[in-house]
Amino acid sequence: MDVTPDRPSQPRREHDDGDHRWDAADEFDDNRRASVPEQFIGEVVVICLECRRVKSAGDDWRHDGQNAHPGSTLLSHGYCPGCFDALLATGQPEQKG
Amino acid sequence: MVPRKTILVVDDEHRLRAFVRLLLEGEGYRVVEASSGDAAIDILDRAADPVDLLIVDVVMLPMDGFTLGRLLAERRRSVATLYMSGYAMEDLIDKFPTAAVDGILETDRFIHKPFHPRSFLDRVGLILGRAETTLGRGDGRDT
């Protein structure tokens, strides 16, 4: 006998009267969990594209040392406040490499 | 009068979104922002007018940009997409091998951050132009 899962494997259809968005969204839950490669889950570090400072709590950005990002860490790239201000002032990012 | 193209920018970093918005609005595009893949899906589901282009950061949690693109395709909500990342293409292929296999990582659908504004806008124009040509052939847009 099949064990009933916590949630249906197929999207529910009770809101097919035009308001089915949330049911359809449920269909994605498993995919979402599987999206980022497993070895990186919980290991995303936000880093400034310009100065390489790393974002910590809140909007605090700090230099984090050369070896702070092992291969198992996935980097998300953004701009720290200082570099963002400079970007807006000059109109273009520094081109690295 | 040519209608303004609508572009949905999906990035979890608000300053990056703000920069991209600035560039795009300067060119006359209408810009909508989402801070996550989930928010993007929500916006696309609610959108009264079609979104002409999706500009998506690759590395986001909990849903990465490639997964967002794949989920939208599975829902027949494919939108022309430009992926962006601070990683070089070869690093992304290494970190997201499935995306490479699926053909998501095509060079002209990817731009490396930080990008020069002109390069970025040229790429946006190229993809929108191609999407328009495709529509002109009667391929239609999934809504």
gemmi code that builds the backbone of each chain (N, CA, C; Angstrom):
import gemmi

chains = {
    "A": [
        ("MET", (0.839, -1.185, 0.000), (0.000, 0.000, 0.000), (0.883, 1.247, 0.000)),
        ("ASP", (0.493, 2.198, -0.803), (1.266, 3.431, -0.856), (1.137, 4.210, 0.446)),
        ("VAL", (2.219, 4.763, 0.829), (2.176, 5.641, 1.994), (1.805, 7.038, 1.520)),
        ("THR", (0.810, 7.601, 2.136), (0.391, 8.947, 1.718), (1.458, 9.956, 2.127)),
        ("PRO", (1.957, 10.706, 1.177), (2.970, 11.702, 1.531), (2.356, 12.862, 2.294)),
        ("ASP", (3.210, 13.682, 2.886), (2.731, 14.852, 3.626), (1.963, 15.803, 2.723)),
        ("ARG", (2.373, 15.835, 1.482), (1.694, 16.716, 0.550), (1.492, 15.947, -0.748)),
        ("PRO", (0.480, 16.264, -1.508), (0.205, 15.490, -2.715), (1.333, 15.625, -3.728)),
        ("SER", (1.574, 14.528, -4.476), (2.618, 14.595, -5.481), (2.146, 15.367, -6.707)),
        ("GLN", (0.845, 15.443, -6.894), (0.291, 16.226, -7.986), (-0.323, 17.497, -7.411)),
        ("PRO", (-0.299, 18.579, -8.187), (-0.903, 19.803, -7.664), (-2.381, 19.614, -7.391)),
        ("ARG", (-2.849, 20.258, -6.337), (-4.261, 20.168, -6.030), (-5.046, 20.920, -7.094)),
        ("ARG", (-6.309, 20.521, -7.265), (-7.098, 21.127, -8.334), (-8.322, 21.850, -7.817)),
        ("GLU", (-8.462, 21.953, -6.491), (-9.715, 22.498, -5.988), (-9.891, 23.991, -6.288)),
        ("HIS", (-8.828, 24.649, -6.726), (-8.967, 26.077, -7.033), (-8.780, 26.338, -8.510)),
        ("ASP", (-9.226, 25.407, -9.330), (-9.080, 25.587, -10.759), (-10.035, 26.624, -11.328)),
        ("ASP", (-10.753, 27.275, -10.454), (-11.702, 28.276, -10.925), (-11.030, 29.620, -11.155)),
        ("GLY", (-9.785, 29.566, -11.502), (-9.091, 30.804, -11.818), (-8.175, 31.275, -10.725)),
        ("ASP", (-8.236, 30.647, -9.592), (-7.362, 31.052, -8.495), (-6.487, 29.880, -8.086)),
        ("HIS", (-5.830, 29.304, -9.076), (-5.069, 28.091, -8.824), (-3.575, 28.363, -8.673)),
        ("ARG", (-3.204, 29.631, -8.592), (-1.791, 29.960, -8.593), (-1.042, 29.287, -7.445)),
        ("TRP", (-1.644, 29.321, -6.271), (-0.906, 28.796, -5.121), (-0.783, 27.282, -5.173)),
        ("ASP", (-1.799, 26.626, -5.721), (-1.687, 25.181, -5.889), (-0.586, 24.834, -6.868)),
        ("ALA", (-0.563, 25.581, -7.967), (0.473, 25.319, -8.951), (1.850, 25.561, -8.343)),
        ("ALA", (1.920, 26.570, -7.501), (3.211, 26.871, -6.881), (3.666, 25.705, -6.004)),
        ("ASP", (2.701, 25.005, -5.389), (3.079, 23.869, -4.548), (3.862, 22.822, -5.321)),
        ("GLU", (3.535, 22.734, -6.592), (4.181, 21.744, -7.438), (5.692, 21.952, -7.461)),
        ("PHE", (6.113, 23.173, -7.207), (7.524, 23.495, -7.336), (8.339, 23.186, -6.090)),
        ("ASP", (7.666, 22.884, -4.997), (8.392, 22.775, -3.743), (9.579, 21.826, -3.818)),
        ("ASP", (9.344, 20.646, -4.367), (10.424, 19.674, -4.437), (11.542, 20.174, -5.332)),
        ("ASN", (11.142, 20.793, -6.438), (12.157, 21.319, -7.344), (12.998, 22.383, -6.667)),
        ("ARG", (12.320, 23.211, -5.879), (13.035, 24.283, -5.201), (14.075, 23.715, -4.256)),
        ("ARG", (13.679, 22.702, -3.541), (14.627, 22.117, -2.595), (15.835, 21.540, -3.321)),
        ("ALA", (15.599, 21.089, -4.544), (16.676, 20.415, -5.270), (17.449, 21.361, -6.180)),
        ("SER", (17.077, 22.656, -6.173), (17.619, 23.542, -7.192), (19.110, 23.797, -7.047)),
        ("VAL", (19.528, 24.362, -5.943), (20.938, 24.661, -5.760), (21.668, 23.345, -5.491)),
        ("PRO", (22.791, 23.122, -6.189), (23.514, 21.874, -5.950), (23.713, 21.613, -4.457)),
        ("GLU", (23.484, 20.371, -4.071), (23.396, 20.021, -2.661), (24.598, 20.474, -1.838)),
        ("GLN", (25.774, 20.374, -2.459), (26.967, 20.702, -1.673), (27.069, 22.170, -1.316)),
        ("PHE", (26.206, 23.001, -1.949), (26.298, 24.432, -1.700), (25.220, 24.948, -0.755)),
        ("ILE", (24.242, 24.120, -0.442), (23.122, 24.607, 0.363), (23.626, 25.150, 1.697)),
        ("GLY", (23.227, 26.341, 2.009), (23.646, 26.968, 3.259), (25.036, 27.554, 3.196)),
        ("GLU", (25.647, 27.508, 2.018), (27.019, 27.988, 1.897), (27.136, 29.092, 0.864)),
        ("VAL", (26.120, 29.916, 0.795), (26.192, 31.035, -0.140), (26.676, 32.273, 0.601)),
        ("VAL", (27.738, 32.854, 0.089), (28.314, 34.046, 0.683), (28.132, 35.202, -0.298)),
        ("VAL", (27.667, 36.343, 0.225), (27.477, 37.509, -0.643), (28.765, 38.329, -0.648)),
        ("ILE", (29.252, 38.613, -1.836), (30.537, 39.303, -1.963), (30.390, 40.491, -2.908)),
        ("CYS", (31.105, 41.568, -2.593), (31.034, 42.773, -3.427), (31.827, 42.538, -4.719)),
        ("LEU", (31.222, 42.888, -5.822), (31.856, 42.688, -7.126), (33.107, 43.530, -7.287)),
        ("GLU", (33.193, 44.621, -6.562), (34.312, 45.533, -6.743), (35.418, 45.334, -5.708)),
        ("CYS", (35.072, 45.460, -4.449), (36.114, 45.453, -3.419), (36.297, 44.086, -2.768)),
        ("ARG", (35.446, 43.130, -3.093), (35.495, 41.762, -2.576), (35.189, 41.674, -1.091)),
        ("ARG", (34.635, 42.736, -0.520), (34.183, 42.612, 0.863), (33.027, 41.619, 0.913)),
        ("VAL", (32.888, 40.988, 2.063), (31.843, 39.976, 2.235), (30.758, 40.531, 3.146)),
        ("LYS", (29.531, 40.254, 2.776), (28.403, 40.759, 3.562), (28.190, 39.858, 4.764)),
        ("SER", (28.088, 40.490, 5.937), (27.772, 39.698, 7.136), (26.388, 40.116, 7.612)),
        ("ALA", (26.219, 40.175, 8.899), (24.875, 40.479, 9.419), (24.398, 41.838, 8.922)),
        ("GLY", (23.122, 41.905, 8.613), (22.547, 43.161, 8.158), (23.198, 43.620, 6.868)),
        ("ASP", (23.659, 44.872, 6.870), (24.297, 45.408, 5.668), (25.749, 45.747, 5.987)),
        ("ASP", (26.360, 44.911, 6.787), (27.743, 45.102, 7.202), (28.648, 44.317, 6.255)),
        ("TRP", (29.594, 44.995, 5.649), (30.477, 44.350, 4.662), (31.902, 44.432, 5.174)),
        ("ARG", (32.609, 43.307, 5.171), (33.967, 43.266, 5.713), (34.889, 42.460, 4.810)),
        ("HIS", (36.152, 42.837, 4.858), (37.148, 41.982, 4.200), (37.259, 40.709, 5.028)),
        ("ASP", (37.290, 39.596, 4.334), (37.137, 38.325, 5.032), (38.345, 37.401, 4.883)),
        ("GLY", (39.433, 37.889, 4.397), (40.618, 37.040, 4.264), (40.612, 36.259, 2.971)),
        ("GLN", (41.774, 35.902, 2.512), (41.907, 35.272, 1.193), (41.313, 33.878, 1.119)),
        ("ASN", (41.355, 33.163, 2.220), (40.954, 31.759, 2.164), (39.592, 31.513, 2.792)),
        ("ALA", (38.799, 32.570, 2.833), (37.509, 32.434, 3.510), (36.456, 31.752, 2.641)),
        ("HIS", (36.749, 31.517, 1.383), (35.736, 30.980, 0.480), (36.229, 29.716, -0.208)),
        ("PRO", (36.177, 28.602, 0.504), (36.606, 27.352, -0.104), (35.710, 26.977, -1.280)),
        ("GLY", (36.121, 25.982, -2.022), (35.398, 25.604, -3.228), (33.963, 25.206, -2.983)),
        ("SER", (33.654, 24.797, -1.764), (32.290, 24.359, -1.483), (31.354, 25.533, -1.207)),
        ("THR", (31.916, 26.749, -1.184), (31.083, 27.925, -0.943), (30.669, 28.549, -2.267)),
        ("LEU", (29.402, 28.859, -2.357), (28.891, 29.496, -3.558), (28.818, 30.996, -3.290)),
        ("LEU", (29.301, 31.797, -4.226), (29.311, 33.239, -4.029), (28.151, 33.894, -4.772)),
        ("SER", (27.458, 34.771, -4.056), (26.448, 35.613, -4.673), (27.038, 37.009, -4.768)),
        ("HIS", (26.971, 37.616, -5.937), (27.703, 38.859, -6.166), (26.780, 40.072, -6.164)),
        ("GLY", (27.186, 41.077, -5.399), (26.408, 42.310, -5.350), (27.342, 43.493, -5.198)),
        ("TYR", (26.821, 44.572, -4.633), (27.650, 45.761, -4.395), (27.509, 46.172, -2.936)),
        ("CYS", (28.645, 46.466, -2.303), (28.600, 47.023, -0.954), (28.193, 48.496, -1.082)),
        ("PRO", (27.794, 49.142, 0.007), (27.311, 50.534, -0.090), (28.338, 51.475, -0.716)),
        ("GLY", (29.596, 51.365, -0.305), (30.623, 52.271, -0.817), (30.833, 52.108, -2.312)),
        ("CYS", (30.923, 50.880, -2.755), (31.149, 50.633, -4.182), (29.914, 50.971, -5.006)),
        ("PHE", (28.753, 50.815, -4.405), (27.523, 51.179, -5.117), (27.476, 52.689, -5.332)),
        ("ASP", (27.840, 53.437, -4.301), (27.871, 54.895, -4.440), (28.853, 55.306, -5.530)),
        ("ALA", (30.023, 54.656, -5.529), (31.025, 54.967, -6.552), (30.506, 54.609, -7.944)),
        ("LEU", (29.800, 53.513, -8.005), (29.224, 53.067, -9.278), (28.239, 54.101, -9.819)),
        ("LEU", (27.404, 54.611, -8.943), (26.429, 55.597, -9.371), (27.109, 56.910, -9.770)),
        ("ALA", (28.205, 57.213, -9.094), (28.908, 58.453, -9.391), (29.617, 58.390, -10.741)),
        ("THR", (30.193, 57.226, -11.043), (30.956, 57.114, -12.292), (30.095, 56.593, -13.434)),
        ("GLY", (29.044, 55.911, -13.097), (28.157, 55.375, -14.129), (28.560, 54.029, -14.663)),
        ("GLN", (29.702, 53.534, -14.248), (30.093, 52.202, -14.720), (31.045, 51.539, -13.740)),
        ("PRO", (30.972, 50.210, -13.673), (31.838, 49.487, -12.747), (33.266, 49.439, -13.255)),
        ("GLU", (34.172, 49.225, -12.308), (35.545, 48.965, -12.732), (35.553, 47.631, -13.434)),
        ("GLN", (36.236, 47.537, -14.524), (36.319, 46.258, -15.227), (37.537, 45.500, -14.718)),
        ("LYS", (37.273, 44.405, -14.067), (38.370, 43.605, -13.522), (38.723, 42.507, -14.492)),
        ("GLY", (40.009, 42.193, -14.517), (40.470, 41.084, -15.356), (40.296, 41.413, -16.791)),
    ],
    "B": [
        ("MET", (2.846, 54.126, -32.110), (3.853, 54.240, -31.047), (4.266, 52.831, -30.596)),
        ("VAL", (5.541, 52.621, -30.511), (6.037, 51.309, -30.103), (5.870, 51.151, -28.596)),
        ("PRO", (5.196, 50.082, -28.157), (5.011, 49.919, -26.708), (6.335, 49.674, -26.015)),
        ("ARG", (6.417, 50.140, -24.788), (7.639, 49.927, -24.009), (7.756, 48.458, -23.648)),
        ("LYS", (8.943, 47.940, -23.755), (9.187, 46.555, -23.358), (9.280, 46.487, -21.833)),
        ("THR", (8.729, 45.416, -21.292), (8.772, 45.224, -19.845), (9.809, 44.172, -19.496)),
        ("ILE", (10.657, 44.502, -18.556), (11.742, 43.601, -18.160), (11.646, 43.320, -16.664)),
        ("LEU", (11.657, 42.052, -16.324), (11.632, 41.641, -14.916), (13.056, 41.291, -14.486)),
        ("VAL", (13.552, 42.013, -13.500), (14.911, 41.810, -13.007), (14.846, 41.018, -11.699)),
        ("VAL", (15.481, 39.865, -11.689), (15.437, 38.993, -10.517), (16.848, 38.856, -9.949)),
        ("ASP", (17.047, 39.435, -8.795), (18.351, 39.346, -8.134), (18.124, 39.540, -6.647)),
        ("ASP", (18.822, 38.767, -5.834), (18.623, 38.882, -4.389), (19.404, 40.049, -3.790)),
        ("GLU", (20.243, 40.687, -4.586), (20.994, 41.841, -4.101), (20.334, 43.133, -4.595)),
        ("HIS", (19.832, 43.902, -3.627), (19.004, 45.055, -4.019), (19.788, 46.131, -4.746)),
        ("ARG", (21.084, 46.276, -4.423), (21.850, 47.311, -5.124), (22.111, 46.913, -6.572)),
        ("LEU", (22.306, 45.647, -6.786), (22.488, 45.175, -8.156), (21.210, 45.430, -8.963)),
        ("ARG", (20.064, 45.128, -8.351), (18.787, 45.379, -9.026), (18.618, 46.868, -9.330)),
        ("ALA", (19.006, 47.691, -8.354), (18.850, 49.134, -8.541), (19.728, 49.629, -9.691)),
        ("PHE", (20.926, 49.094, -9.781), (21.840, 49.494, -10.860), (21.275, 49.077, -12.220)),
        ("VAL", (20.812, 47.855, -12.284), (20.252, 47.340, -13.534), (19.005, 48.138, -13.921)),
        ("ARG", (18.182, 48.439, -12.935), (16.983, 49.237, -13.206), (17.355, 50.590, -13.795)),
        ("LEU", (18.369, 51.212, -13.197), (18.826, 52.520, -13.664), (19.228, 52.460, -15.134)),
        ("LEU", (19.993, 51.434, -15.468), (20.450, 51.295, -16.857), (19.268, 51.092, -17.802)),
        ("LEU", (18.378, 50.201, -17.410), (17.275, 49.844, -18.303), (16.282, 50.990, -18.465)),
        ("GLU", (15.959, 51.643, -17.353), (15.012, 52.752, -17.446), (15.607, 53.903, -18.258)),
        ("GLY", (16.916, 54.043, -18.196), (17.583, 55.063, -19.004), (17.404, 54.823, -20.490)),
        ("GLU", (17.152, 53.566, -20.845), (16.938, 53.209, -22.251), (15.453, 53.158, -22.603)),
        ("GLY", (14.619, 53.473, -21.629), (13.182, 53.536, -21.905), (12.409, 52.266, -21.603)),
        ("TYR", (13.076, 51.276, -21.040), (12.357, 50.049, -20.694), (11.560, 50.250, -19.408)),
        ("ARG", (10.492, 49.473, -19.303), (9.736, 49.424, -18.054), (10.321, 48.293, -17.225)),
        ("VAL", (10.618, 48.546, -15.979), (11.320, 47.560, -15.161), (10.488, 47.149, -13.953)),
        ("VAL", (10.439, 45.840, -13.726), (9.815, 45.289, -12.538), (10.912, 44.493, -11.828)),
        ("GLU", (10.917, 44.554, -10.502), (11.968, 43.858, -9.746), (11.395, 42.713, -8.921)),
        ("ALA", (12.197, 41.679, -8.774), (11.883, 40.587, -7.846), (13.171, 40.208, -7.128)),
        ("SER", (13.040, 39.924, -5.828), (14.230, 39.618, -5.046), (14.498, 38.118, -4.934)),
        ("SER", (13.649, 37.314, -5.545), (13.834, 35.861, -5.487), (13.095, 35.200, -6.643)),
        ("GLY", (13.402, 33.927, -6.854), (12.692, 33.176, -7.885), (11.213, 33.045, -7.580)),
        ("ASP", (10.902, 32.833, -6.316), (9.493, 32.714, -5.920), (8.731, 34.004, -6.217)),
        ("ALA", (9.356, 35.121, -5.880), (8.709, 36.414, -6.133), (8.528, 36.631, -7.629)),
        ("ALA", (9.494, 36.168, -8.409), (9.392, 36.327, -9.863), (8.202, 35.536, -10.414)),
        ("ILE", (8.049, 34.313, -9.945), (6.919, 33.487, -10.387), (5.607, 34.161, -10.019)),
        ("ASP", (5.565, 34.701, -8.812), (4.374, 35.393, -8.352), (4.041, 36.572, -9.268)),
        ("ILE", (5.059, 37.341, -9.584), (4.852, 38.514, -10.447), (4.380, 38.084, -11.835)),
        ("LEU", (5.009, 37.050, -12.367), (4.627, 36.586, -13.707), (3.197, 36.062, -13.719)),
        ("ASP", (2.801, 35.418, -12.625), (1.438, 34.892, -12.551), (0.405, 36.007, -12.466)),
        ("ARG", (0.799, 37.108, -11.841), (-0.152, 38.214, -11.641), (-0.118, 39.236, -12.768)),
        ("ALA", (0.952, 39.197, -13.569), (1.179, 40.278, -14.534), (0.013, 40.408, -15.510)),
        ("ALA", (-0.518, 41.619, -15.598), (-1.592, 41.869, -16.552), (-1.021, 41.997, -17.956)),
        ("ASP", (0.143, 42.613, -18.042), (0.818, 42.768, -19.334), (1.967, 41.777, -19.414)),
        ("PRO", (2.307, 41.358, -20.619), (3.383, 40.378, -20.747), (4.735, 40.950, -20.316)),
        ("VAL", (5.551, 40.072, -19.768), (6.932, 40.426, -19.476), (7.753, 39.988, -20.682)),
        ("ASP", (8.488, 40.911, -21.252), (9.206, 40.629, -22.499), (10.555, 39.982, -22.259)),
        ("LEU", (11.151, 40.270, -21.128), (12.493, 39.722, -20.864), (12.672, 39.539, -19.363)),
        ("LEU", (13.313, 38.437, -19.039), (13.671, 38.134, -17.660), (15.188, 38.283, -17.553)),
        ("ILE", (15.647, 39.072, -16.600), (17.088, 39.154, -16.350), (17.299, 38.552, -14.978)),
        ("VAL", (18.021, 37.443, -14.907), (18.038, 36.633, -13.697), (19.457, 36.379, -13.202)),
        ("ASP", (19.661, 36.675, -11.951), (20.909, 36.290, -11.303), (20.922, 34.763, -11.182)),
        ("VAL", (22.077, 34.171, -11.305), (22.148, 32.708, -11.226), (22.169, 32.233, -9.774)),
        ("VAL", (23.069, 32.794, -8.977), (23.238, 32.277, -7.615), (22.303, 33.007, -6.659)),
        ("MET", (21.210, 32.347, -6.345), (20.260, 32.852, -5.355), (19.771, 31.663, -4.549)),
        ("LEU", (19.330, 31.927, -3.333), (18.691, 30.893, -2.525), (17.262, 31.341, -2.219)),
        ("PRO", (16.327, 30.438, -2.065), (16.499, 28.993, -2.201), (16.458, 28.508, -3.646)),
        ("MET", (16.030, 29.352, -4.558), (15.918, 28.905, -5.940), (16.936, 29.643, -6.802)),
        ("ASP", (17.807, 28.895, -7.454), (18.780, 29.553, -8.320), (18.117, 29.965, -9.642)),
        ("GLY", (18.816, 30.820, -10.375), (18.244, 31.361, -11.602), (17.954, 30.313, -12.659)),
        ("PHE", (18.816, 29.317, -12.771), (18.588, 28.275, -13.771), (17.310, 27.495, -13.462)),
        ("THR", (17.098, 27.232, -12.183), (15.894, 26.492, -11.793), (14.651, 27.324, -12.089)),
        ("LEU", (14.743, 28.616, -11.847), (13.609, 29.484, -12.182), (13.284, 29.370, -13.672)),
        ("GLY", (14.309, 29.446, -14.505), (14.088, 29.339, -15.946), (13.477, 28.003, -16.328)),
        ("ARG", (13.967, 26.952, -15.699), (13.462, 25.614, -16.011), (12.008, 25.456, -15.561)),
        ("LEU", (11.703, 25.954, -14.364), (10.329, 25.840, -13.855), (9.347, 26.618, -14.731)),
        ("LEU", (9.772, 27.786, -15.174), (8.891, 28.571, -16.037), (8.666, 27.857, -17.362)),
        ("ALA", (9.719, 27.239, -17.870), (9.577, 26.492, -19.130), (8.626, 25.319, -18.935)),
        ("GLU", (8.744, 24.641, -17.787), (7.862, 23.500, -17.509), (6.405, 23.947, -17.402)),
        ("ARG", (6.222, 25.153, -16.970), (4.843, 25.672, -16.844), (4.384, 26.336, -18.133)),
        ("ARG", (5.159, 26.194, -19.186), (4.857, 26.832, -20.466), (4.755, 28.339, -20.296)),
        ("ARG", (5.603, 28.878, -19.432), (5.655, 30.319, -19.240), (7.024, 30.834, -19.651)),
        ("SER", (7.562, 30.225, -20.687), (8.897, 30.612, -21.121), (8.937, 32.093, -21.503)),
        ("VAL", (9.933, 32.760, -20.960), (10.165, 34.161, -21.279), (11.620, 34.265, -21.701)),
        ("ALA", (11.889, 35.077, -22.707), (13.286, 35.299, -23.105), (14.069, 35.683, -21.855)),
        ("THR", (15.218, 35.072, -21.676), (15.942, 35.230, -20.418), (17.413, 35.543, -20.637)),
        ("LEU", (17.903, 36.492, -19.857), (19.335, 36.775, -19.808), (19.808, 36.442, -18.397)),
        ("TYR", (20.732, 35.504, -18.296), (21.279, 35.121, -17.000), (22.515, 35.963, -16.723)),
        ("MET", (22.711, 36.312, -15.454), (23.908, 37.070, -15.089), (24.518, 36.470, -13.827)),
        ("SER", (25.829, 36.534, -13.768), (26.515, 35.984, -12.598), (27.906, 36.585, -12.468)),
        ("GLY", (28.390, 36.619, -11.244), (29.766, 37.014, -11.002), (30.730, 35.900, -11.349)),
        ("TYR", (30.202, 34.709, -11.565), (31.037, 33.588, -12.002), (31.215, 33.632, -13.514)),
        ("ALA", (32.367, 33.195, -13.951), (32.588, 33.045, -15.385), (31.802, 31.828, -15.863)),
        ("MET", (31.531, 31.797, -17.151), (30.742, 30.707, -17.722), (31.311, 29.333, -17.366)),
        ("GLU", (32.619, 29.170, -17.475), (33.208, 27.846, -17.228), (33.030, 27.429, -15.765)),
        ("ASP", (33.039, 28.381, -14.862), (32.818, 28.050, -13.448), (31.365, 27.639, -13.208)),
        ("LEU", (30.452, 28.297, -13.915), (29.040, 27.939, -13.757), (28.771, 26.534, -14.297)),
        ("ILE", (29.419, 26.209, -15.397), (29.248, 24.868, -15.963), (29.717, 23.827, -14.953)),
        ("ASP", (30.781, 24.171, -14.253), (31.321, 23.264, -13.240), (30.372, 23.152, -12.044)),
        ("LYS", (29.784, 24.287, -11.646), (28.951, 24.290, -10.438), (27.508, 23.879, -10.714)),
        ("PHE", (27.050, 24.116, -11.933), (25.663, 23.769, -12.298), (25.677, 22.910, -13.561)),
        ("PRO", (26.218, 21.706, -13.464), (26.366, 20.876, -14.669), (25.043, 20.587, -15.371)),
        ("THR", (23.966, 20.489, -14.614), (22.675, 20.189, -15.230), (22.257, 21.304, -16.183)),
        ("ALA", (22.503, 22.546, -15.760), (22.139, 23.675, -16.615), (22.910, 23.633, -17.915)),
        ("ALA", (24.166, 23.238, -17.830), (24.986, 23.148, -19.041), (24.439, 22.073, -19.969)),
        ("VAL", (24.068, 20.940, -19.383), (23.537, 19.828, -20.173), (22.226, 20.231, -20.832)),
        ("ASP", (21.405, 20.973, -20.101), (20.102, 21.384, -20.625), (20.210, 22.479, -21.685)),
        ("GLY", (21.409, 22.967, -21.893), (21.583, 24.007, -22.909), (21.191, 25.389, -22.444)),
        ("ILE", (20.996, 25.540, -21.145), (20.611, 26.856, -20.624), (21.767, 27.838, -20.749)),
        ("LEU", (22.955, 27.309, -20.584), (24.133, 28.177, -20.588), (24.637, 28.429, -22.008)),
        ("GLU", (23.926, 29.241, -22.725), (24.402, 29.664, -24.031), (25.064, 31.015, -23.850)),
        ("THR", (26.132, 31.236, -24.572), (26.931, 32.439, -24.326), (26.130, 33.728, -24.499)),
        ("ASP", (25.230, 33.766, -25.477), (24.535, 35.029, -25.693), (23.354, 35.220, -24.746)),
        ("ARG", (23.101, 34.240, -23.899), (22.055, 34.396, -22.875), (22.680, 34.577, -21.504)),
        ("PHE", (23.964, 34.862, -21.492), (24.675, 34.995, -20.223), (25.569, 36.224, -20.258)),
        ("ILE", (25.590, 36.941, -19.139), (26.519, 38.064, -19.036), (27.199, 38.014, -17.676)),
        ("HIS", (28.487, 38.274, -17.726), (29.327, 38.179, -16.528), (29.331, 39.505, -15.782)),
        ("LYS", (29.058, 39.455, -14.487), (29.109, 40.654, -13.644), (30.533, 40.828, -13.115)),
        ("PRO", (31.043, 42.037, -12.961), (30.398, 43.300, -13.338), (30.478, 43.513, -14.844)),
        ("PHE", (29.446, 44.119, -15.383), (29.431, 44.333, -16.817), (29.471, 45.822, -17.130)),
        ("HIS", (29.961, 46.121, -18.312), (29.930, 47.507, -18.773), (28.492, 47.808, -19.196)),
        ("PRO", (27.972, 48.966, -18.807), (26.581, 49.281, -19.140), (26.242, 49.095, -20.622)),
        ("ARG", (27.146, 49.517, -21.501), (26.834, 49.413, -22.937), (26.745, 47.955, -23.371)),
        ("SER", (27.683, 47.136, -22.866), (27.652, 45.707, -23.223), (26.343, 45.081, -22.753)),
        ("PHE", (25.957, 45.442, -21.555), (24.732, 44.907, -20.972), (23.508, 45.308, -21.807)),
        ("LEU", (23.429, 46.595, -22.120), (22.262, 47.079, -22.871), (22.234, 46.513, -24.288)),
        ("ASP", (23.405, 46.332, -24.873), (23.462, 45.718, -26.208), (22.933, 44.287, -26.155)),
        ("ARG", (23.306, 43.575, -25.101), (22.859, 42.184, -24.966), (21.338, 42.120, -24.772)),
        ("VAL", (20.847, 43.044, -23.969), (19.385, 43.109, -23.751), (18.667, 43.370, -25.077)),
        ("GLY", (19.198, 44.320, -25.828), (18.587, 44.647, -27.115), (18.621, 43.475, -28.075)),
        ("LEU", (19.720, 42.742, -28.040), (19.872, 41.578, -28.924), (18.820, 40.518, -28.605)),
        ("ILE", (18.666, 40.215, -27.338), (17.724, 39.163, -26.948), (16.284, 39.591, -27.226)),
        ("LEU", (15.969, 40.845, -26.921), (14.611, 41.326, -27.188), (14.329, 41.330, -28.686)),
        ("GLY", (15.313, 41.697, -29.466), (15.146, 41.709, -30.916), (14.896, 40.318, -31.453)),
        ("ARG", (15.638, 39.361, -30.915), (15.466, 37.979, -31.352), (14.085, 37.451, -30.955)),
        ("ALA", (13.651, 37.798, -29.742), (12.341, 37.340, -29.272), (11.241, 37.906, -30.160)),
        ("GLU", (11.423, 39.144, -30.575), (10.429, 39.786, -31.433), (10.364, 39.093, -32.791)),
        ("THR", (11.530, 38.730, -33.309), (11.584, 38.019, -34.589), (10.872, 36.686, -34.479)),
        ("THR", (11.114, 35.989, -33.372), (10.474, 34.691, -33.148), (8.963, 34.847, -33.104)),
        ("LEU", (8.499, 35.884, -32.389), (7.064, 36.121, -32.309), (6.492, 36.440, -33.685)),
        ("GLY", (7.271, 37.170, -34.468), (6.833, 37.548, -35.798), (6.614, 36.352, -36.691)),
        ("ARG", (7.318, 35.254, -36.375), (7.139, 34.039, -37.164), (5.903, 33.272, -36.737)),
        ("GLY", (5.230, 33.789, -35.708), (3.995, 33.136, -35.287), (4.199, 32.078, -34.227)),
        ("ASP", (5.401, 32.073, -33.623), (5.637, 31.091, -32.576), (4.798, 31.391, -31.334)),
        ("GLY", (4.458, 32.665, -31.185), (3.585, 33.037, -30.068), (4.303, 33.048, -28.746)),
        ("ARG", (3.661, 33.613, -27.793), (4.210, 33.697, -26.452), (3.256, 32.985, -25.515)),
        ("ASP", (3.787, 32.142, -24.671), (2.938, 31.469, -23.697), (2.504, 32.465, -22.653)),
        ("THR", (1.258, 32.430, -22.359), (0.777, 33.366, -21.342), (0.099, 32.609, -20.228)),
    ],
}
model = gemmi.Model(1)
for chain_id, residues in chains.items():
    chain = gemmi.Chain(chain_id)
    for i, (resn, *xyz) in enumerate(residues, 1):
        res = gemmi.Residue()
        res.name, res.seqid = resn, gemmi.SeqId(i, " ")
        for name, pos in zip(("N", "CA", "C"), xyz):
            atom = gemmi.Atom()
            atom.name, atom.element = name, gemmi.Element(name[0])
            atom.pos, atom.b_iso = gemmi.Position(*pos), 0.0
            res.add_atom(atom)
        chain.add_residue(res)
    model.add_chain(chain)
structure = gemmi.Structure()
structure.add_model(model)
structure.setup_entities()
